[in-house]
Amino acid sequence: MNDIDIIAEGKQLFDTEIRALEITKNALDENFVRIVELIVNCKGKVILTGMGKPGHIGTKISATMSSLGTPSFFLHPAEAQHGDLGMVRNDDVVIAISFSGESEEVTRLIPSLKIIGATLVGISGNPTSTLIQNSDYHFVFPPFKEACAMNLAPTSSTTVALAFGDALAVCASRIYGFNKENFALFHPAGALGKKLLYTVSDIMHKGEENPTVCSGASLRDAILVMSKKALGIVNIIDGDTLKGVFTDGDLRRALSNEKIDVYTADIDSLMSNKPMTIQSSVLAVEALKKMNDNNISALPVVDDGILRGTIRINDITSAGIVL
């Protein structure tokens, strides 16, 4: 290997890109404001396009916009020239990224976009480029160095473009009033989405899965139901009304008591008649917190005195919800 200080080289690259970010941050002006307002007021979709490295950045910017409330997708400029321009409408905003502003695949789209009537936003480092001169709105990056040793490979420019796109997406989301609940709606498979969307009713055991015995049943009957349902709890009911619960902990205590006959004892005398419960509409994460705080593993789900089901800690954590 060449005799270089790899750590020093790495730090120098960071410094170069950080400097490019600082220069661009200080160059944000009314053009940036106009583009944000254009995105917020867009009646169609915000479409990102770019060739090569800017295209990869455009893909990520589009994904960030979509996740923060701006309908968006990435349009590959080469594929656009072979039919994908049919996805563009006159109420769309097309953001084209080309640091030179002369990427042939991108500039070839300009005449068609004009005919379609979409609004074109040019993002470039060249104020006299074809892209900037033919855009309805634009932002021109100020001069800075690429982090590449030859000052050629897209490094600082792609980092700056990424941060610029993130700024557009986040500023627009702030104007929309985008919040954690909105984020959860667009990320139902993620941990945050599950925390903010899943309720007790989505996870609880109900119907035939819900372990119940009627008031007046024997301890033996309760043990059989507990064993069959395998939830570590039995709900004692009178009609649909919860009267009490009997847990595996209660069972261990009953079996250790020589005065209790498993075959003759009735469940009402052994149940907890003032059990802790939870409503079906409560977020599952709140049920998890309640069980953790009270060192219990299962809760009967009760709405207005009526038993709806049973939920356990394991059910919630298995769904990917954690505190």
N, C-alpha and C positions, 0 to 999 in steps of 0.2 A: 504493500500500500504506500501511497505518497506520504511523505513525512509532514502531515498537517495535524493541527490541534482540532480534532473533530468537535469537541465541545465548544471551542471558541468559534468555529465555523457555524455551528448550529445557532449559537447565540447571536452571531452577526446577522444570520438570516432573519431571526425573530426581530431584531432591532430594525432591519430594513423594512420589513412588512409593517411593524408597529408605526414606524415613521410615515409610511404611505397611508396608513389608516388615519393618523393624526392630521396629515395634510388634507385628506379628503373630508374629514370631519369638519375642519375649519373652513372648508369651501362650500358647505351646504348653504343654499340660498333659496330665493323664491322659486327657482326651477324645481327644487326638491319639494317645496310646499305644493306647487301646482300638480306635480305627479301624484302626490298623496291624495289630494282632493279629487283628482281624476279617477283614481282607484276607488275611493269611497263612493263617488257618484256614478260609477259604472253600472249600467243596467244589464249588461251581459256578463261576459267572463273576462278575466285578466289572463292573457296568453303570453307566455315567455318563449322567446326563441333565441337561438345563438348557435354558432358552429364551433366544434372542438371544445376546448376547455371552457369558454363562456357558455357553451350549451350545457355542460355538466352543472355549472353554477346556476343556470336558468332553471334546470330541473329541480334543484334543491330550493330555490326561491319560490317556485310555483308550489311545491309541496308545503312550504312554510305558510304561504298565503292561504292555501286551502284549509290548513289546520287551525288558522286563526280567523276564519270567517269570510275570506275573500275567495269566491269560486274561481278556480284557476287550473290551467293545465299547461304542459310544455309541448310546443310544436316544433318538431325537428325541421329545420329550413330546407333540407334536401328532400325529405318526404313531402313537405308542403308543396313543392314544385311538381309533385307527381300525384296530386289529388287531395292531400290532406288540408289544403286551403279551404276545402269545402266545410271544414269545421268552424271557420271564422265567419262572423256576422257583423253587420254594420254597427251594432251596439257594443261590440267588444273593444277592449284596449289591448293592443299588442306591444309588448315591451321587448325590443330587440337589443341584445348586448353584443357589441363588437368593439374591442379596444382600438382597433385601427379604423373602424367605421367603414372598411372597404371589403369585408368578407363577402366574396362573390355570392355564396349561397344565401346570405342575408339580404344583400342589396337587390338581388333578383326578385325578391318578394315585394318590393316597394310598389311597383306599378299595379300589381294585382290587389294589394291591400288598399290602394287609393280607389280602385274601381269598386271594391266591396264596400268601402266606406268606413272601415275600422279606423280607430284612432291609433296612430303610430307614435310610440315613445322610443327615442333613440338614446342608448347609454353607450358612451364611447370616451376615448381619451384624445380624440382628434376633432377639434372644432370645425375644421373645413372639410370633413369627410362627407362622402355621399350619404351615409346614414343620417348624420346630424342635419345636413342641409335639406333633407327631404322628410324630416320628422315633424309631426304636429307639436310635440313637446320633446324636450331633451334635457339630459344632464351630461356635462363634459367633465371627466375626471381631471383634476389639476396634474401637472407634471410630477412624477415620482419615479424612483428607480425600481426595476424588477429585482427581486432577490437573487435571481440567477446570476452566477458569476460573469456571464457574458452579457447580462442585461437584455436577454432575448426571450427566454422561456416564460410563459405566463405564470407568475408566482404572486408578486405583490398585486398585480392587476386583478387576478381572480379572487384573491382575499378581499380586496377592496370592493369588488363587485358583489361578493357574497354579503359583506356587511351592509352595503348600500341596499341590497334587496331585503335583508332582514329588517332594516330600518323602515323601509316602505311598508312591509307587512305588519310590523308591530305598531307603527303610528296609525295605520288604518284601523287596526283592531281596537286601539284605544278610543278612536273616534266612534266606532260601532258600539262601544261599551261591552266588548267581548269579555266574558268572565269565566270562572272555573266551571260553571255548569255548562256553558256553551262548549268549552274545551272538552268536557267529559262526553258530551253528545257526539262529537266528532271523533272521539277516541274510546269507543266502548270496550275495546279489547285491552286497553292499557290499565295499569293499576289505578291511576287517578280516575279514569272513567268509571271503573267498577265501584270505587269508593263513593262517587257522587251520583251514580245511577241505580245501583242495585239496592233494592229494599228487602226487608225480611220476607215479604210475600214471594219474591223471586227465587228464594233459596230454601225456604222452610219445607219440611215434610208435611204433607196434607193428605186428606182422603185416607186410602187404605194404608199409606205409609206412616200415618200418625198413630202412635201407640196410645190406646185408650182402653179403660175398663169402666164399667158403670159403678156408681156409688153402691156399696153393699156387697161388691164382689169379694171373693176370698183372696188372701195373700197368694195362694197357689195360682189362681187365675192371673193375678198381676205379674207373677214371676214368669209365667208362660208367655204372656204378651211382651214383656220386657226382653225375654230371650229371643222371641221371633222377630221383633222389630229392630233389635240391636242398636238402640239409640241411648241406652243408659238411663231411661226415664219412662215412666208411665203416667199419663194424665187421667185423673179420676173425674168423671163427668156425671152430671144429672141432666139428662137430655143433651142439650148443647152447651150447658153451663159448666165451667170448670169449678170443681169443688176442692181439688188439691192435687198434689203430685207425689209420686213415690220414685225415688232415684236408686241407682245402684249403691250409693252410699247408705241410703236408708235400708236397703236389703242386707248389706253386710252387718249393719248394726242389729237388724232383726234376727239374723241367723246366729249371731253371737249371744243372743239373749235366750237363756235356757227356758224362760217362762213362756216364750212364744211358740205356739204350735203352727207350723207352716200350713197344715191342712185345715185347721179350724179358725185361725185368726182372720178377721175381716180387714180389708184394706183401709177402711175409713179410720180405724183406730191407730193406724201406723203412718198414714200419709201426712205430709205437711199441708195444713189447711189454709195457710196464708203464703202461697208461693210467689216468688218474683215472676213477673210476666213482661211481655213486650208486645207492642202493637204491630200489626202486619205492615203498616205504611212507613214505619221507621226505617232509616237507612241501615243496611246490614252492618256497616262499619260501626254504627252506634250500638247495635246489639253486641257486636264483638267487644267493644269497650266496656259495656255494662257487665258482660260475663267475666271479662278479665278482672275488672275492678272488684267483683264480688266473689271471685274464685269459684265460679260454677261453670259447668261445661254445656248445659242445655237450658233452654227457656221455653215454656209454653207460650204460644202466640195467641193473644186474646184481644178481641175487639168488642167493647161494650159488654163484657162478661161472657161472650161467646167464644169458645175455643175454636181457633182456625187451623192450628198446626203446631209444630215443634221445630225449633232451630237449635243447632249445636255450633260450638266454636269450630269444630272440624269442617262443618259444611261451609262456613264462611271463608276460612283460610284455604280450603280446597278450591274455592271459586276465584282465588287469586287476590283476595282482599286482606290487607294487613294494616295494622295501626301505624 
